[in-house]
């Protein structure tokens, strides 16, 4: 949502050179602000862990709280500060050139003026996002000599204000990989998928459980328990709303998974069957042929024929 904010006269703060990858962690009190009337030559990523910040880019503004990833694209005047009324703003930040693939992940969260607010990121993802920033901080400091950074401990409050610059090629690419996981984790978990009318949220969740790991030993009872329904109620709702039984949907998901493994790997057919949840290779061959019109081995050979 775009809102207006007052213009406050203050000196401009330079941004890091566009080619650098820099990362830091701040915990700022009221009065802290950064103003760049000419924008930045690089992208700015902020992940709030406590308090509130206010970020404005062009004429677009957003307020960031714990668990919000706010991204400012380059070339647009921006200003960010501790939000009015907030006691502090604790946040990770990173300046870099974004990888091209990130644009698609961020696009659904565009508010305008190249400002992206990836929110709400569920609590279950916060730990992994923060760990990725910790990894980025360690990777940026790696000289390339000796072993790469190992387990990273969370910083103490006394360590707020630390900043790292990735100078070496390996350090820069590793740091970008860590930041990429931040963007992907936040965007994937915050996105709200379009809801199909009339489909119970618990049934959608069961569909997601099947799709995420079709090779797992799912049963009606285990799927029902995963969505807090009795097996009979779950099976009734699933069949009524999706037009097929849970086990029929599971079979379709396993066959699709098997077809993708045959297309993308050189695993023996028996291993493809086992990885897709089929305990009997003979049963797998029979149902695969029924679905795709050819046995698994011939299906793979047909795809690779000149």
VMD Tcl script that draws the C-alpha trace (Angstrom):
set ca {
  {0.00 0.00 0.00}
  {1.45 3.37 -1.04}
  {1.37 6.16 1.52}
  {2.98 9.57 1.59}
  {5.74 10.54 3.97}
  {7.18 13.88 4.92}
  {10.40 14.98 3.30}
  {13.09 15.54 5.89}
  {16.16 17.58 4.92}
  {19.27 15.61 5.76}
  {22.65 14.87 4.19}
  {22.86 12.17 1.54}
  {24.58 8.92 2.44}
  {26.66 7.19 -0.26}
  {25.94 3.58 -1.17}
  {28.55 0.85 -1.62}
  {30.02 0.53 -5.14}
  {27.70 -1.56 -7.35}
  {30.17 -4.41 -7.81}
  {30.64 -5.14 -4.12}
  {28.73 -7.60 -1.95}
  {28.35 -6.16 1.55}
  {26.33 -7.47 4.48}
  {25.74 -6.24 8.01}
  {23.52 -6.37 11.05}
  {22.33 -3.23 12.85}
  {20.13 -2.49 15.84}
  {19.33 1.21 15.63}
  {17.48 3.62 17.91}
  {15.15 6.52 16.98}
  {16.97 9.16 14.98}
  {18.77 6.69 12.73}
  {18.13 7.30 9.01}
  {19.80 6.82 5.65}
  {18.92 9.14 2.77}
  {20.04 8.57 -0.83}
  {18.42 11.17 -3.14}
  {20.03 9.53 -6.16}
  {19.21 6.01 -5.09}
  {21.79 3.25 -4.99}
  {23.81 1.60 -7.72}
  {23.07 -1.80 -6.19}
  {20.10 -3.63 -4.70}
  {19.41 -3.34 -0.97}
  {17.91 -6.28 0.94}
  {16.69 -5.80 4.53}
  {15.42 -8.52 6.89}
  {13.91 -7.16 10.11}
  {14.40 -9.20 13.28}
  {13.01 -6.74 15.85}
  {11.33 -3.38 16.22}
  {10.14 -1.52 13.14}
  {11.68 0.35 10.26}
  {10.19 2.60 7.61}
  {11.50 2.38 4.06}
  {10.58 4.72 1.24}
  {11.58 4.48 -2.41}
  {10.35 7.06 -4.84}
  {6.77 7.72 -3.75}
  {6.24 4.21 -2.33}
  {6.61 3.48 1.35}
  {6.29 0.47 3.64}
  {6.73 -0.30 7.32}
  {8.86 -3.34 8.17}
  {8.43 -5.49 11.27}
  {9.99 -8.72 12.47}
  {9.98 -11.30 9.68}
  {9.60 -8.84 6.79}
  {11.99 -8.88 3.85}
  {11.99 -5.50 2.11}
  {14.01 -5.05 -1.08}
  {14.91 -1.75 -2.78}
  {15.94 -1.87 -6.42}
  {18.71 0.41 -7.73}
  {18.39 3.80 -9.33}
  {15.42 5.18 -7.37}
  {15.74 7.79 -4.57}
  {15.23 6.15 -1.21}
  {15.28 6.77 2.51}
  {14.94 4.40 5.44}
  {14.75 5.03 9.15}
  {13.52 3.71 12.48}
  {9.73 3.88 12.19}
  {7.97 6.68 14.08}
  {6.92 5.45 17.51}
  {9.25 2.42 17.42}
  {11.85 2.01 20.15}
  {14.40 0.45 17.82}
  {14.92 -1.32 14.50}
  {17.05 -4.48 14.39}
  {17.75 -5.74 10.89}
  {20.12 -7.54 8.56}
  {21.01 -5.75 5.34}
  {22.90 -6.60 2.18}
  {23.98 -4.54 -0.85}
  {24.77 -6.38 -4.09}
  {23.79 -6.89 -7.71}
  {20.76 -9.19 -7.70}
  {20.90 -12.36 -9.77}
  {18.44 -12.33 -12.71}
  {16.42 -15.26 -11.35}
  {15.49 -13.27 -8.24}
  {13.31 -10.87 -10.24}
  {10.61 -13.48 -10.79}
  {10.56 -14.44 -7.12}
  {10.16 -10.82 -6.03}
  {7.68 -9.70 -8.68}
  {4.51 -10.78 -6.78}
  {5.54 -8.51 -3.89}
  {6.18 -5.32 -5.88}
  {4.55 -2.25 -4.32}
  {5.86 0.24 -6.88}
  {9.04 2.24 -7.60}
  {11.09 -0.98 -7.45}
  {10.21 -1.52 -3.80}
  {9.31 -5.11 -2.84}
  {7.80 -6.09 0.52}
  {7.93 -9.87 0.98}
  {5.46 -10.37 3.80}
  {4.13 -12.10 5.75}
  {6.92 -14.65 6.04}
  {5.67 -17.33 8.48}
  {7.44 -17.83 11.79}
  {8.52 -21.32 10.72}
  {10.85 -19.79 8.10}
  {12.44 -17.08 10.28}
  {15.16 -19.31 11.72}
  {16.34 -20.46 8.30}
  {16.36 -16.94 6.88}
  {18.38 -15.61 9.82}
  {20.77 -18.57 9.53}
  {21.27 -17.75 5.86}
  {22.25 -14.18 6.75}
  {24.68 -15.51 9.35}
  {26.15 -17.77 6.69}
  {26.40 -14.82 4.30}
  {28.29 -12.80 6.90}
  {30.76 -15.64 7.45}
  {31.15 -16.40 3.74}
  {31.84 -12.75 2.92}
  {34.78 -12.83 5.35}
  {36.34 -15.99 3.95}
  {39.79 -15.44 2.46}
  {39.76 -18.65 0.43}
  {42.54 -20.13 2.54}
  {41.92 -23.01 4.88}
  {38.55 -24.64 5.23}
  {35.36 -22.74 4.42}
  {33.32 -21.33 7.33}
  {31.68 -23.98 9.47}
  {28.76 -23.71 11.89}
  {27.88 -20.07 12.50}
  {26.74 -18.93 15.93}
  {24.12 -16.23 16.32}
  {25.70 -12.84 17.11}
  {25.42 -11.27 20.54}
  {23.80 -7.88 21.01}
  {27.28 -6.41 21.52}
  {28.15 -7.46 17.95}
  {25.47 -5.33 16.31}
  {26.97 -2.95 13.78}
  {29.26 -5.52 12.21}
  {29.77 -5.28 8.46}
  {31.56 -7.61 6.04}
  {32.67 -7.04 2.45}
  {33.19 -10.00 0.14}
  {36.43 -9.21 -1.68}
  {37.42 -12.57 -3.17}
  {35.55 -14.30 -5.99}
  {34.73 -17.36 -3.89}
  {33.61 -15.25 -0.94}
  {31.41 -13.12 -3.19}
  {29.71 -16.06 -4.92}
  {29.17 -17.95 -1.65}
  {27.67 -14.84 -0.07}
  {25.32 -14.43 -3.03}
  {24.28 -18.07 -2.71}
  {23.35 -17.45 0.93}
  {21.38 -14.33 -0.03}
  {19.66 -16.25 -2.82}
  {18.39 -18.75 -0.25}
  {17.03 -15.81 1.79}
  {15.08 -14.47 -1.19}
  {13.79 -17.89 -2.19}
  {12.79 -18.93 1.34}
  {10.98 -15.67 2.00}
  {9.25 -15.46 -1.37}
  {8.19 -19.11 -1.43}
  {6.75 -19.14 2.08}
  {5.14 -15.69 2.03}
  {3.33 -16.10 -1.26}
  {-0.39 -16.74 -0.96}
  {-1.52 -19.12 -3.66}
  {-4.87 -18.43 -5.33}
  {-7.51 -20.40 -3.49}
  {-9.88 -22.58 -5.44}
  {-13.46 -21.88 -4.54}
  {-15.06 -24.51 -2.35}
  {-11.85 -26.43 -1.54}
  {-11.26 -26.92 2.18}
  {-7.87 -25.60 3.34}
  {-7.14 -28.97 4.96}
  {-7.67 -30.76 1.67}
  {-5.33 -28.33 -0.08}
  {-2.79 -29.05 2.63}
  {-3.13 -32.80 2.07}
  {-2.61 -32.25 -1.67}
  {0.56 -30.33 -0.83}
  {1.80 -33.15 1.42}
  {1.37 -35.63 -1.41}
  {2.99 -33.40 -4.02}
  {5.96 -32.54 -1.79}
  {6.99 -36.19 -1.29}
  {4.93 -38.66 -3.32}
  {7.37 -41.47 -2.56}
  {6.70 -41.31 1.18}
  {4.62 -44.14 2.74}
  {1.43 -42.08 2.81}
  {-1.83 -43.67 3.89}
  {-5.30 -42.31 4.37}
  {-4.66 -42.40 8.12}
  {-1.31 -40.57 7.92}
  {-2.63 -37.90 5.57}
  {-5.69 -37.41 7.74}
  {-3.52 -37.04 10.84}
  {-1.38 -34.49 9.01}
  {-4.39 -32.22 8.53}
  {-6.10 -32.98 11.87}
  {-9.07 -34.92 10.49}
  {-10.38 -38.40 11.18}
  {-9.59 -40.85 8.34}
  {-13.25 -41.27 7.40}
  {-13.95 -37.53 7.36}
  {-10.76 -36.83 5.44}
  {-11.45 -39.46 2.79}
  {-15.02 -38.19 2.36}
  {-13.97 -34.54 1.99}
  {-11.07 -35.35 -0.31}
  {-13.20 -37.44 -2.69}
  {-16.12 -35.02 -2.58}
  {-14.05 -31.90 -3.30}
  {-11.39 -33.23 -5.66}
  {-13.36 -35.90 -7.48}
  {-11.00 -38.77 -6.65}
  {-9.94 -40.70 -3.58}
  {-6.76 -39.82 -1.67}
  {-5.09 -43.05 -2.79}
  {-6.01 -42.42 -6.43}
  {-4.47 -38.94 -6.16}
  {-1.39 -40.45 -4.52}
  {-1.00 -42.99 -7.33}
  {-1.20 -40.21 -9.95}
  {1.43 -38.17 -8.07}
  {3.75 -41.19 -7.79}
  {3.47 -41.97 -11.50}
  {4.23 -38.36 -12.41}
  {7.22 -38.40 -10.05}
  {8.45 -41.64 -11.65}
  {8.09 -40.19 -15.14}
  {10.18 -37.17 -14.15}
  {12.89 -39.41 -12.67}
  {12.98 -41.44 -15.89}
  {13.29 -38.22 -17.89}
  {15.96 -36.56 -15.76}
  {18.10 -39.38 -14.32}
  {19.81 -42.63 -15.29}
  {18.52 -44.48 -12.23}
  {17.59 -48.12 -12.95}
  {13.87 -48.67 -13.33}
  {13.77 -50.62 -10.06}
  {15.24 -47.67 -8.17}
  {12.86 -45.27 -9.86}
  {9.99 -47.47 -8.68}
  {11.27 -47.55 -5.10}
  {11.97 -43.78 -5.04}
  {8.43 -43.15 -6.24}
  {6.82 -45.20 -3.46}
  {6.19 -48.50 -5.31}
  {7.18 -51.58 -3.32}
  {6.59 -53.97 -6.25}
  {8.44 -53.43 -9.57}
  {5.81 -55.57 -11.31}
  {2.98 -53.40 -10.02}
  {4.94 -50.29 -11.01}
  {5.44 -51.53 -14.57}
  {1.76 -52.38 -14.93}
  {0.33 -49.10 -13.63}
  {2.97 -47.02 -15.44}
  {2.03 -48.68 -18.73}
  {-1.64 -48.05 -18.05}
  {-0.94 -44.36 -17.43}
  {1.63 -43.61 -20.15}
  {0.92 -46.33 -22.73}
  {4.40 -47.81 -22.57}
  {6.62 -49.57 -19.97}
  {9.05 -47.39 -17.98}
  {12.15 -48.52 -19.85}
  {10.58 -47.89 -23.24}
  {9.29 -44.52 -22.03}
  {12.85 -43.43 -21.20}
  {14.27 -44.84 -24.45}
  {11.64 -43.03 -26.48}
  {12.55 -39.71 -24.91}
  {16.23 -40.16 -25.73}
  {15.89 -41.52 -29.24}
  {17.19 -39.22 -32.02}
}
mol new
graphics top color blue
foreach p $ca { graphics top sphere $p radius 0.5 }
foreach p [lrange $ca 0 end-1] q [lrange $ca 1 end] { graphics top cylinder $p $q radius 0.2 }
display resetview
